Amino acid sequence: MPRSQIPNRRDFLRSFVAGSLLMPGILRQLVADDSPSDPLAPKRPHFPPKAKRVIFLFMTGGVSHVDTFDPKPKLAADVGREVKLDHPEIRNRPGYERIFLKAPQWGFSPHGQCGTEVSELFPNVATCMDDIALVRSMHTDHSNHYNATLGMHTGSFAFARPSMGAWVSYGLGTENRNLPSFVTIAPAQTYAGTQVYASDFLPGAHQGTLVVPGAEPVANIRPRIGMDRQQIELAALQAMNRRHLAARTGHALAEARIRSFETAFGMQMEVPDVFDFSKETNATHALYGLERGATTGFGWQCLAARRLVERGVRFVELIDTGSSGNWDSHGDMKDHERLARNVDKPIAGLLKDLKSRGMLEDTLVVWTTEFGRTPFNNKADAAGREHHSWAFSSWLAGAGVRPGIVHGSTDEYGIRPATDPVHVHDFHATILHLMGLDHEQLTFRHSGRDYRLTDVYGNVIGGLLA
């Protein structure tokens, strides 16, 4: 059946309510499209957006910028030179009283008409550099995995706050009521746990839905009773829940629970189709490096993301926490080879697939990590690198982004930003701007003050905008 003919959950509920004399008026309000209490109703952005949706690629563990997207020939030339730094990862750390420059372990070369240099770790992503705006001057506030991951997702480095996907959902609502507005796809939890997709003090309807790659990506999604019977039971349950809520004004948890039943009902109709790749061509599978019938791997995550956003999901995050581990390469930087090989082709495939379908014009793709890795260590020939919050690389592609550019730079060794530094708050402000949201106006009043994703900081990076 064509998707346009598939009834949504409101159609089911409406058909039941219209023919029933038993359902109270409060249920009629529940199924009304214009219900003012509906937190997921589509909302107008603050200004015309460039992007309608976001795919957020998070490489958990700390990717080494000097080995991937930030070439440093001077670092290679001066390998073994001692440097004096009051760095948080070596301060008062036995065995790190002296530190020395450590050379990059992979070569760089220019790619595309733009000539942006990328390391040999990402040969497939390198072919997409004409569509990418690369930021080499990122910096963050913390060198601990938990805090830096929390900051990259919520704008807060110490306290639980709503995640960026939840803020986008809160600001814009959803385009498809049969699917969540915010989905996170991850084989396992990353640092900061569920907070990376939590709604915190925002209405619970904006919390991310976790999808775990495998034979059953969303547990218990297939109905166990007939749809007709289920719609009757759901309508009755919603009516009772609404009566309960009416006597408890402002009960956020009760409201979230009610909405969760409604969302779950819609997901039962649409989710099985979303994750059924059988109709995707062999060419599409090959583009993502995905074997036909496979239900795991980063290629599966990327193809699932494309299928979700083309069905109206606002924000999809893919977290690289697969069997290959994460990017926290303290012991041996050679781990980066395996990790890059796991994501390189799928990411390039995603960009090329979106572009071929005309979707890159209004889809924003973001690639980032929580921090970089030190261009130095306690031995010049140390196998690994430590955490480095002072500088790292991220990139954006798609809707509203200036393609084929490099924004900002680090110093000759990649230790600190040298030009146009970009803080995490600036990064968030820019992403929201591309979605048509003013980061200073997107606020929520909680505990007596107005909160926002960027707290009281952040500037839109004009140099990244087309």
C-alpha positions as CSV (number, residue, x, y, z in Angstrom):
1,M,0.0,0.0,0.0
2,P,1.4,3.4,-0.9
3,R,2.5,5.4,2.2
4,S,0.0,8.1,1.4
5,Q,-2.8,5.6,1.8
6,I,-1.6,4.2,5.2
7,P,-3.9,5.4,7.9
8,N,-2.2,7.0,10.9
9,R,-3.0,6.5,14.5
10,R,-5.2,9.6,14.6
11,D,-7.3,8.2,11.7
12,F,-7.8,5.0,13.7
13,L,-8.8,6.8,16.9
14,R,-11.0,9.3,15.0
15,S,-12.9,6.5,13.2
16,F,-13.6,4.8,16.6
17,V,-14.6,8.0,18.4
18,A,-16.8,9.2,15.6
19,G,-19.0,6.1,15.8
20,S,-19.1,5.8,19.6
21,L,-21.4,7.4,22.1
22,L,-19.4,6.2,25.0
23,M,-16.2,8.1,24.5
24,P,-16.1,11.4,26.6
25,G,-15.4,14.7,25.1
26,I,-11.9,14.8,26.5
27,L,-10.9,12.0,24.1
28,R,-12.3,14.0,21.2
29,Q,-9.8,16.7,22.1
30,L,-7.0,14.1,22.3
31,V,-7.5,13.1,18.7
32,A,-8.1,16.6,17.3
33,D,-5.3,17.8,15.1
34,D,-5.4,21.3,16.5
35,S,-5.3,20.2,20.2
36,P,-3.3,23.0,22.0
37,S,-1.9,20.5,24.4
38,D,-0.2,18.4,21.7
39,P,3.6,18.9,22.3
40,L,4.5,17.2,19.0
41,A,2.3,19.3,16.8
42,P,4.4,20.9,13.9
43,K,5.6,24.4,14.9
44,R,6.8,27.2,12.8
45,P,10.5,28.0,13.1
46,H,11.7,31.4,14.1
47,F,12.7,32.1,10.5
48,P,12.8,30.2,7.2
49,P,15.0,27.2,7.7
50,K,17.7,25.8,5.4
51,A,17.4,22.3,7.0
52,K,14.2,20.3,7.7
53,R,16.0,17.5,9.5
54,V,19.4,16.5,11.1
55,I,21.4,13.3,11.0
56,F,24.0,13.6,13.8
57,L,27.0,11.2,13.5
58,F,28.8,10.8,16.9
59,M,32.1,9.1,17.0
60,T,32.4,8.3,20.7
61,G,35.7,8.2,22.5
62,G,37.7,11.1,21.0
63,V,38.9,11.0,17.4
64,S,42.5,12.2,16.8
65,H,42.2,15.4,14.7
66,V,45.9,15.3,13.7
67,D,45.5,11.8,12.3
68,T,42.2,12.4,10.4
69,F,41.2,15.9,9.3
70,D,43.9,18.3,10.5
71,P,47.3,17.8,8.7
72,K,50.3,18.9,10.7
73,P,53.6,18.5,8.7
74,K,55.4,20.5,11.4
75,L,54.3,18.0,14.0
76,A,55.9,15.3,11.9
77,A,59.0,17.3,11.3
78,D,59.5,18.1,15.0
79,V,58.7,14.7,16.4
80,G,60.4,14.1,19.7
81,R,60.7,17.8,20.6
82,E,59.8,18.4,24.3
83,V,57.0,20.9,25.0
84,K,55.9,22.5,28.2
85,L,52.2,22.6,28.8
86,D,49.8,22.8,31.8
87,H,47.5,20.3,30.2
88,P,44.6,18.7,32.2
89,E,45.5,15.2,31.1
90,I,49.1,15.4,32.4
91,R,48.8,17.7,35.3
92,N,50.1,16.0,38.5
93,R,50.2,12.7,36.6
94,P,53.1,10.4,37.4
95,G,55.2,9.6,34.4
96,Y,54.1,12.7,32.5
97,E,56.5,15.2,34.0
98,R,58.0,15.6,30.5
99,I,56.0,15.4,27.3
100,F,57.2,15.2,23.7
101,L,55.6,15.7,20.3
102,K,54.3,12.6,18.7
103,A,54.1,12.4,14.8
104,P,50.8,11.8,12.9
105,Q,50.7,8.1,11.9
106,W,48.8,8.5,8.6
107,G,49.5,10.6,5.5
108,F,47.3,13.4,4.2
109,S,46.4,14.4,0.6
110,P,44.1,17.0,-1.0
111,H,40.7,15.9,-2.3
112,G,38.0,17.2,-4.6
113,Q,38.0,20.5,-6.4
114,C,38.2,22.2,-3.0
115,G,41.5,20.5,-2.3
116,T,40.8,19.9,1.4
117,E,43.4,17.6,2.9
118,V,42.1,14.4,4.6
119,S,44.1,11.5,6.0
120,E,44.2,8.1,4.4
121,L,42.1,6.8,7.2
122,F,39.0,8.2,5.4
123,P,39.4,7.5,1.7
124,N,35.6,7.4,1.1
125,V,34.6,10.4,3.1
126,A,37.5,12.2,1.3
127,T,35.6,11.9,-2.0
128,C,32.8,14.0,-0.5
129,M,34.9,17.0,0.6
130,D,33.3,19.2,-2.0
131,D,30.1,18.9,-0.1
132,I,31.6,19.3,3.4
133,A,32.3,22.3,5.6
134,L,35.2,21.1,7.8
135,V,35.8,22.8,11.2
136,R,39.4,22.4,12.4
137,S,39.2,24.8,15.3
138,M,36.7,23.1,17.6
139,H,37.3,23.2,21.4
140,T,35.4,22.1,24.4
141,D,35.3,22.6,28.2
142,H,36.3,19.2,29.6
143,S,38.7,16.3,28.9
144,N,36.7,13.7,30.7
145,H,34.6,11.4,28.4
146,Y,31.4,11.8,30.5
147,N,31.5,15.5,30.8
148,A,32.6,16.2,27.2
149,T,30.0,13.8,25.8
150,L,27.3,15.4,28.0
151,G,28.4,18.9,26.8
152,M,28.4,17.9,23.1
153,H,24.8,16.6,23.4
154,T,23.2,18.9,25.9
155,G,25.4,22.1,26.1
156,S,25.9,21.3,29.8
157,F,29.2,19.8,31.0
158,A,28.3,19.1,34.6
159,F,24.5,18.8,35.0
160,A,21.8,16.8,33.2
161,R,20.0,18.9,30.6
162,P,17.8,18.2,27.6
163,S,19.7,16.8,24.6
164,M,20.0,18.7,21.3
165,G,17.6,16.3,19.6
166,A,15.0,17.0,22.3
167,W,15.4,20.8,21.8
168,V,14.9,20.4,18.1
169,S,11.8,18.3,18.7
170,Y,10.5,20.9,21.2
171,G,11.1,23.8,18.8
172,L,9.7,22.2,15.7
173,G,7.5,19.3,16.5
174,T,7.2,16.3,14.1
175,E,6.2,15.8,10.5
176,N,5.1,12.2,11.0
177,R,3.0,11.3,14.0
178,N,3.5,7.6,13.4
179,L,7.2,8.0,14.2
180,P,9.1,9.7,17.0
181,S,10.4,13.1,16.3
182,F,13.8,12.1,17.7
183,V,15.6,8.8,17.3
184,T,18.9,7.6,18.5
185,I,20.5,4.5,16.9
186,A,23.2,2.9,19.0
187,P,24.3,-0.7,19.6
188,A,25.2,0.2,23.2
189,Q,25.2,3.1,25.5
190,T,27.9,5.7,25.2
191,Y,29.5,8.0,27.9
192,A,26.8,10.0,29.7
193,G,24.3,7.1,29.1
194,T,20.7,7.9,28.4
195,Q,21.2,11.6,28.9
196,V,22.6,12.0,25.4
197,Y,19.0,11.5,24.1
198,A,16.9,12.5,27.2
199,S,14.4,15.3,27.4
200,D,15.2,16.1,31.0
201,F,12.9,19.0,32.0
202,L,11.3,19.4,28.5
203,P,8.0,17.5,28.0
204,G,8.7,13.8,27.9
205,A,7.3,13.5,24.4
206,H,10.6,15.0,23.1
207,Q,12.8,12.3,24.5
208,G,14.7,10.3,21.9
209,T,13.6,6.8,21.1
210,L,16.5,4.3,21.3
211,V,16.9,1.9,18.4
212,V,19.3,-0.9,18.9
213,P,20.5,-2.6,15.6
214,G,19.6,-6.2,15.4
215,A,16.8,-8.5,14.3
216,E,14.3,-6.5,16.4
217,P,15.5,-2.8,16.4
218,V,12.5,-1.7,18.5
219,A,11.4,-4.3,21.0
220,N,7.8,-5.5,21.0
221,I,6.8,-3.4,18.0
222,R,4.7,-6.0,16.2
223,P,1.1,-6.1,17.4
224,R,0.1,-9.2,19.3
225,I,-3.7,-8.6,18.9
226,G,-5.8,-7.4,15.9
227,M,-5.5,-3.7,15.1
228,D,-9.3,-3.2,15.4
229,R,-9.3,-4.5,18.9
230,Q,-6.1,-2.7,19.8
231,Q,-7.5,0.7,18.7
232,I,-10.6,0.2,20.9
233,E,-8.5,-0.7,23.9
234,L,-6.2,2.3,23.2
235,A,-9.1,4.7,22.9
236,A,-10.5,3.5,26.2
237,L,-7.1,3.7,27.9
238,Q,-6.4,7.2,26.6
239,A,-9.8,8.4,27.9
240,M,-9.1,7.1,31.4
241,N,-5.6,8.5,31.3
242,R,-7.0,11.9,30.3
243,R,-9.5,11.9,33.1
244,H,-6.6,11.0,35.5
245,L,-4.5,13.9,34.0
246,A,-7.4,16.4,34.2
247,A,-7.3,16.1,38.0
248,R,-3.6,16.6,38.1
249,T,-2.8,19.7,36.1
250,G,0.8,20.0,35.0
251,H,1.7,16.4,35.7
252,A,4.6,16.1,33.2
253,L,5.2,12.4,33.7
254,A,1.5,11.5,33.2
255,E,1.3,13.6,30.1
256,A,4.5,11.9,28.7
257,R,3.0,8.4,29.5
258,I,-0.2,9.2,27.7
259,R,1.7,10.5,24.6
260,S,4.0,7.4,24.7
261,F,0.9,5.1,24.2
262,E,-0.2,7.2,21.2
263,T,3.3,7.2,19.7
264,A,3.7,3.5,20.2
265,F,0.4,2.7,18.4
266,G,1.6,4.7,15.4
267,M,5.0,3.1,15.4
268,Q,3.5,-0.4,15.2
269,M,2.1,0.6,11.8
270,E,5.2,2.2,10.4
271,V,8.4,1.0,12.2
272,P,8.4,-2.5,10.7
273,D,8.5,-1.0,7.2
274,V,11.2,1.5,8.2
275,F,13.7,-1.2,9.1
276,D,12.8,-3.6,6.3
277,F,15.6,-3.1,3.8
278,S,14.5,-5.9,1.5
279,K,13.2,-3.5,-1.2
280,E,16.5,-1.5,-1.2
281,T,18.5,-2.3,-4.3
282,N,21.8,-4.2,-4.3
283,A,23.5,-1.0,-5.5
284,T,22.2,0.8,-2.4
285,H,23.4,-1.9,-0.1
286,A,26.8,-1.8,-1.7
287,L,26.9,2.0,-1.4
288,Y,26.6,1.7,2.4
289,G,28.9,-1.3,2.5
290,L,26.0,-3.4,3.8
291,E,25.5,-7.1,3.1
292,R,21.9,-7.9,2.2
293,G,20.0,-9.3,5.2
294,A,22.4,-7.7,7.7
295,T,20.8,-6.0,10.7
296,T,23.9,-4.6,12.4
297,G,26.9,-2.5,11.6
298,F,27.3,1.2,11.0
299,G,26.2,0.8,7.4
300,W,22.9,-0.5,8.7
301,Q,22.7,2.5,11.0
302,C,23.3,5.0,8.2
303,L,20.8,3.4,5.8
304,A,18.2,3.3,8.7
305,A,18.9,7.0,9.3
306,R,18.1,7.8,5.6
307,R,14.9,5.9,5.8
308,L,13.8,7.6,9.0
309,V,14.5,11.1,7.8
310,E,12.7,10.6,4.5
311,R,9.7,9.6,6.5
312,G,9.7,12.8,8.5
313,V,11.8,12.1,11.6
314,R,13.3,15.5,12.6
315,F,16.5,14.4,14.4
316,V,18.4,11.1,14.0
317,E,21.6,10.4,15.9
318,L,23.9,7.6,15.1
319,I,26.4,6.6,17.8
320,D,29.4,4.5,16.8
321,T,29.5,2.0,19.7
322,G,29.6,-1.2,17.7
323,S,31.7,-4.3,18.2
324,S,34.7,-2.4,16.9
325,G,34.8,-0.5,20.2
326,N,35.2,3.3,20.5
327,W,37.8,5.8,19.5
328,D,39.5,6.1,22.9
329,S,42.9,5.1,21.6
330,H,45.2,5.5,24.7
331,G,46.9,2.2,24.2
332,D,47.5,2.1,20.5
333,M,46.5,4.5,17.7
334,K,46.4,1.7,15.3
335,D,42.9,1.1,16.6
336,H,41.9,4.1,14.5
337,E,42.4,2.1,11.4
338,R,39.8,-0.5,12.3
339,L,37.4,2.2,13.7
340,A,37.7,4.4,10.6
341,R,37.2,1.4,8.2
342,N,34.0,0.6,10.1
343,V,32.4,4.0,9.4
344,D,34.1,5.5,6.4
345,K,32.2,3.9,3.6
346,P,28.8,4.0,5.3
347,I,29.2,7.8,6.0
348,A,30.2,8.5,2.4
349,G,27.4,6.3,1.2
350,L,24.9,8.2,3.3
351,L,26.1,11.6,1.9
352,K,26.0,10.3,-1.7
353,D,22.6,8.6,-1.3
354,L,21.1,11.8,0.2
355,K,22.5,13.9,-2.6
356,S,21.3,11.5,-5.4
357,R,17.8,11.7,-4.0
358,G,17.8,15.5,-3.7
359,M,17.6,15.2,0.1
360,L,21.0,16.7,1.0
361,E,19.5,20.1,0.0
362,D,17.3,20.1,3.1
363,T,19.0,17.6,5.4
364,L,21.9,18.6,7.7
365,V,24.5,16.0,8.3
366,V,26.8,16.6,11.3
367,W,29.9,14.6,12.1
368,T,31.7,15.1,15.4
369,T,33.4,13.5,18.5
370,E,33.6,14.8,22.1
371,F,37.2,16.0,21.9
372,G,40.5,15.3,20.1
373,R,43.7,13.5,21.1
374,T,47.0,15.0,22.2
375,P,49.6,15.8,19.6
376,F,52.1,14.7,22.3
377,N,52.7,12.1,24.9
378,N,55.2,11.2,27.6
379,K,57.2,9.4,24.9
380,A,57.6,10.4,21.3
381,D,57.2,6.8,20.3
382,A,54.2,6.2,22.6
383,A,51.7,3.9,20.9
384,G,48.6,5.9,21.9
385,R,47.4,9.5,22.5
386,E,45.6,11.0,25.5
387,H,42.4,13.1,25.7
388,H,42.6,16.6,24.2
389,S,39.8,19.1,24.9
390,W,41.8,22.1,23.6
391,A,41.3,21.3,19.9
392,F,39.6,18.8,17.6
393,S,37.8,18.6,14.2
394,S,34.1,18.3,13.2
395,W,32.2,18.8,10.0
396,L,28.8,19.6,8.5
397,A,27.3,18.9,5.1
398,G,24.0,19.6,3.4
399,A,21.3,22.1,3.9
400,G,22.5,25.7,4.2
401,V,26.2,24.8,4.7
402,R,29.0,26.3,2.6
403,P,30.4,23.3,0.8
404,G,34.0,22.6,0.2
405,I,35.4,24.9,2.8
406,V,37.7,24.7,5.9
407,H,36.8,26.9,8.8
408,G,39.4,27.8,11.4
409,S,42.8,26.3,12.1
410,T,45.0,25.0,14.9
411,D,48.6,26.0,15.6
412,E,51.5,24.3,13.8
413,Y,51.3,21.3,16.2
414,G,47.5,21.0,16.5
415,I,47.5,21.9,20.2
416,R,45.2,24.9,20.3
417,P,43.0,26.8,17.8
418,A,44.9,29.5,16.0
419,T,42.1,31.1,14.0
420,D,38.3,31.3,14.3
421,P,37.9,29.1,17.3
422,V,34.5,27.3,17.5
423,H,33.2,26.3,20.9
424,V,30.6,23.6,21.4
425,H,28.0,26.3,22.2
426,D,28.8,28.0,18.8
427,F,28.4,24.6,17.1
428,H,25.0,24.1,18.6
429,A,23.9,27.7,17.8
430,T,24.8,27.1,14.2
431,I,23.0,23.8,13.9
432,L,19.8,25.4,15.4
433,H,20.2,28.3,13.1
434,L,20.2,26.0,10.1
435,M,17.0,24.5,11.4
436,G,15.4,28.0,11.5
437,L,15.7,28.3,15.3
438,D,17.3,31.2,17.1
439,H,19.3,29.6,20.0
440,E,18.6,32.6,22.2
441,Q,14.8,32.4,21.7
442,L,14.5,28.6,22.0
443,T,14.0,28.5,25.7
444,F,12.0,26.6,28.4
445,R,11.2,27.9,31.8
446,H,12.3,25.5,34.6
447,S,12.8,26.1,38.3
448,G,12.4,29.8,38.0
449,R,14.6,30.5,35.0
450,D,14.7,30.2,31.3
451,Y,17.0,27.5,30.0
452,R,18.3,27.0,26.4
453,L,20.7,24.5,24.7
454,T,23.5,27.1,24.6
455,D,23.0,28.3,28.2
456,V,24.1,31.9,28.1
457,Y,26.8,31.5,25.4
458,G,27.2,30.7,21.7
459,N,27.4,32.5,18.4
460,V,26.2,31.4,15.0
461,I,29.3,30.7,12.8
462,G,28.6,32.8,9.8
463,G,31.6,31.4,7.9
464,L,29.9,28.0,7.8
465,L,26.7,29.3,6.2
466,A,26.0,29.3,2.4
